[in-house]
Amino acid sequence: MAARIVIISGSPGTGKTSISQILVENTEYDRAVLIHVDDFWQCIRKGYIHPWLNNSGEQNETVMEAVAASAKKFSESGYEVIVEGAIGPWFTESWIKIAKNGVDVRYILLRPDKDTAVFRATTRQQRESFPLSVEVIKDLWDSFNNLGKYESHAVDTTGQTIEESAAIIQKMLSENNFRII
């Protein structure tokens, strides 16, 4: 039987990586895997386009399909899958297909206020392979501000510690929240 897939999404500085680590370490499942979406972009060795640039659409779709296929395979093998990355509502098609095939897919969007996200993202160590300017961070935050039908999947982490945010999310997951369909 397929295990649950939990997508932890949001713009840079929202706490995705840290919260995902806590969730995977504290899972009730006997087996779990953590997939970092950024790792998939770093696999591209020729022809890479920063995913926030306008001409990156085809590349981004390919990366998202590869992430979803990997998550699905782990899930089918009984691993709870925590997927951590900037997966906006515009990238949910592959996940909806998986859910329609009977897999429990949850979609969580972390959304502290913009100033908090910018502060968190700019005060952490920057990765050379994935540099983010304040403008890019703000633009990405703006892109997650209008979630449409997924507005109820947003969790405001402003003023919370990572542990507090993870505890709230774990509780909401146990209450059967955040289903993608």
Long-range contacts (C-beta under 8 A, 24 or more apart in sequence): 1-78, 2-72, 2-75, 2-76, 2-78, 2-102, 2-103, 2-104, 3-29, 3-31, 3-74, 3-75, 3-78, 3-79, 3-80, 3-81, 3-104, 4-29, 4-75, 4-80, 4-81, 4-103, 4-104, 4-105, 4-106, 5-71, 5-72, 5-75, 5-80, 5-81, 5-83, 5-95, 5-98, 5-103, 5-104, 5-105, 5-106, 6-80, 6-81, 6-82, 6-83, 6-106, 6-108, 6-173, 6-178, 7-83, 7-85, 7-87, 7-95, 7-105, 7-106, 7-107, 7-108, 7-180, 8-82, 8-83, 8-84, 8-85, 8-108, 8-110, 8-169, 9-84, 9-85, 9-86, 9-87, 9-88, 9-107, 9-108, 9-109, 9-110, 9-144, 10-86, 10-109, 10-110, 10-111, 10-117, 10-144, 11-86, 11-111, 11-117, 11-121, 11-137, 11-140, 11-141, 11-143, 11-144, 12-86, 12-117, 12-120, 12-121, 12-132, 12-136, 12-137, 12-140, 12-141, 13-112, 13-116, 13-117, 13-118, 13-119, 13-120, 13-121, 13-122, 13-124, 13-137, 13-141, 14-110, 14-111, 14-112, 14-117, 14-120, 14-157, 15-110, 15-112, 15-120, 15-157, 15-162, 15-165, 16-84, 16-85, 16-86, 16-110, 17-84, 18-162, 18-166, 19-110, 19-157, 19-162, 19-165, 19-166, 19-169, 20-82, 20-84, 22-162, 22-163, 22-166, 23-82, 23-166, 23-169, 23-170, 24-80, 24-82, 26-166, 26-170, 27-80, 27-82, 29-78, 29-79, 29-80, 30-78, 31-78, 31-79, 31-80, 32-79, 32-80, 32-81, 32-82, 33-74, 33-79, 33-80, 33-81, 33-82, 34-82, 34-84, 35-67, 35-70, 35-71, 35-74, 35-81, 35-82, 35-83, 35-84, 35-85, 36-84, 36-85, 37-63, 37-64, 37-67, 37-83, 37-84, 37-85, 37-86, 37-87, 38-85, 38-130, 40-66, 40-67, 41-130, 42-129, 42-130, 51-86, 52-136, 52-139, 52-140, 60-91, 61-91, 64-91, 64-94, 65-94, 67-94, 68-94, 68-95, 68-97, 68-98, 69-94, 71-98, 72-98, 72-103, 75-103, 76-103, 86-140, 86-144, 88-143, 88-144, 89-147, 89-148, 89-149, 89-150, 92-150, 92-180, 95-180, 96-180, 96-181, 99-179, 99-180, 99-181, 100-181, 104-179, 105-179, 105-180, 105-181, 106-173, 106-177, 106-178, 106-179, 106-180, 107-150, 107-153, 107-178, 107-179, 107-180, 108-153, 108-155, 108-169, 108-178, 109-144, 109-147, 109-150, 109-153, 109-154, 109-155, 110-154, 110-155, 110-157, 110-165, 111-144, 111-145, 111-154, 111-155, 111-156, 111-157, 112-156, 112-157, 112-158, 112-159, 113-156, 113-158, 114-138, 114-141, 114-142, 116-157, 116-158, 116-159, 117-141, 153-178
